[in-house]
Amino acid sequence: MTTSIAQPYPTAYEQIAKSTIESGFTMASDVLTCSLLRTLASTKPSGRFLELGTGTGLSTSWILDGMDSDSKFISVDNDSKLLAIAASNLGHDKRLSLVNEDGGDWIKENTHLKFDYIFADTWSGKYFFLNETLALLKCGSLYIIDDMLSQPNWPEGHADKVSKLVSALEKRTDLTITKQNWATGIIIATKKVMTTNFLMNNN
Ligand SMILES: C[S@@+](CC[C@H](N)C(=O)[O-])C[C@H]1O[C@@H](n2cnc3c(N)ncnc32)[C@H](O)[C@@H]1O
């Protein structure tokens, strides 16, 4: 039950998955994570969506599939070959803007923007520029990260980085987080709605 989706995949998914294998890209999001991303995307009608780490567009296709027609989606990656695969399969979707830029630079240049949903799937937004990325969240919005469960191919020192990231998220008084032991290990955080009581107790 927990490892089957049994609902239609996004139309573009199969072709992107094929091109992903042909490209040799090995950091693709797993399909269970993608399914959760779609479900959560559908909770944000007229939403503003951000993905850091497009890859070939696998997760992008699922997020788009959950979004309504009034939503907008920016997805950032610094690899033009991967982005070309995403663009050829998803570029016709007017809701989507694919950005070829370093994630950290993009975050620094866009501190004025606010989002209802952020999927941080690269170093920037997760291990780097965490506070700056969390500052882009609207109240009631979602921040989602995956790859939190230990993998045999993690380089030396990566487990320590993950543990520091989890700890930093746990300490945030403006976030409510849930850590899931499922798929590759997913954390979902919601930005608390700032009530007068919250503001008085946290100032
Ligand atoms: C885990 S993969 C993303 C997977 C993708 N979300 C998917 O569904 O398959 C991480 C991505 O981050 C990108 N990346 C690595 N360093 C980056 C940087 N400094 N700025 C922007 N993107 C970066 C890589 O090109 C890669 O596509």
Ligand as a Chemical Component Dictionary entry (heavy atoms), coordinates in Angstrom:
data_LIG
# 
_chem_comp.id                   LIG 
_chem_comp.type                 NON-POLYMER 
_chem_comp.pdbx_formal_charge   0 
_chem_comp.three_letter_code    LIG 
# 
loop_
_chem_comp_atom.comp_id 
_chem_comp_atom.atom_id 
_chem_comp_atom.alt_atom_id 
_chem_comp_atom.type_symbol 
_chem_comp_atom.charge 
_chem_comp_atom.model_Cartn_x 
_chem_comp_atom.model_Cartn_y 
_chem_comp_atom.model_Cartn_z 
_chem_comp_atom.pdbx_ordinal 
LIG C1  C1  C 0  18.785 15.860 -6.541  1  
LIG S1  S1  S 1  18.985 16.599 -8.095  2  
LIG C2  C2  C 0  17.399 17.210 -8.499  3  
LIG C3  C3  C 0  16.478 16.120 -8.920  4  
LIG C4  C4  C 0  15.169 16.585 -9.508  5  
LIG N1  N1  N 0  14.403 17.401 -8.600  6  
LIG C5  C5  C 0  14.367 15.392 -9.973  7  
LIG O1  O1  O 0  13.147 15.352 -9.788  8  
LIG O2  O2  O -1 14.924 14.440 -10.522 9  
LIG C6  C6  C 0  19.869 18.052 -7.706  10 
LIG C7  C7  C 0  19.980 19.052 -8.832  11 
LIG O3  O3  O 0  20.646 20.204 -8.335  12 
LIG C8  C8  C 0  21.383 20.766 -9.398  13 
LIG N2  N2  N 0  22.408 21.626 -8.803  14 
LIG C9  C9  C 0  23.585 21.273 -8.224  15 
LIG N3  N3  N 0  24.250 22.348 -7.785  16 
LIG C10 C10 C 0  23.464 23.420 -8.085  17 
LIG C11 C11 C 0  23.594 24.829 -7.888  18 
LIG N4  N4  N 0  24.665 25.349 -7.286  19 
LIG N5  N5  N 0  22.600 25.623 -8.321  20 
LIG C12 C12 C 0  21.505 25.117 -8.938  21 
LIG N6  N6  N 0  21.320 23.788 -9.139  22 
LIG C13 C13 C 0  22.289 22.966 -8.721  23 
LIG C14 C14 C 0  21.923 19.595 -10.180 24 
LIG O4  O4  O 0  22.186 19.955 -11.518 25 
LIG C15 C15 C 0  20.767 18.589 -10.043 26 
LIG O5  O5  O 0  19.953 18.654 -11.174 27 
# 
loop_
_chem_comp_bond.comp_id 
_chem_comp_bond.atom_id_1 
_chem_comp_bond.atom_id_2 
_chem_comp_bond.value_order 
_chem_comp_bond.pdbx_ordinal 
LIG C1  S1  SING 1  
LIG S1  C2  SING 2  
LIG S1  C6  SING 3  
LIG C2  C3  SING 4  
LIG C3  C4  SING 5  
LIG C4  N1  SING 6  
LIG C4  C5  SING 7  
LIG C5  O1  DOUB 8  
LIG C5  O2  SING 9  
LIG C6  C7  SING 10 
LIG C7  O3  SING 11 
LIG C7  C15 SING 12 
LIG O3  C8  SING 13 
LIG C8  N2  SING 14 
LIG C8  C14 SING 15 
LIG N2  C9  SING 16 
LIG N2  C13 SING 17 
LIG C9  N3  DOUB 18 
LIG N3  C10 SING 19 
LIG C10 C11 SING 20 
LIG C10 C13 DOUB 21 
LIG C11 N4  SING 22 
LIG C11 N5  DOUB 23 
LIG N5  C12 SING 24 
LIG C12 N6  DOUB 25 
LIG N6  C13 SING 26 
LIG C14 O4  SING 27 
LIG C14 C15 SING 28 
LIG C15 O5  SING 29 
# 
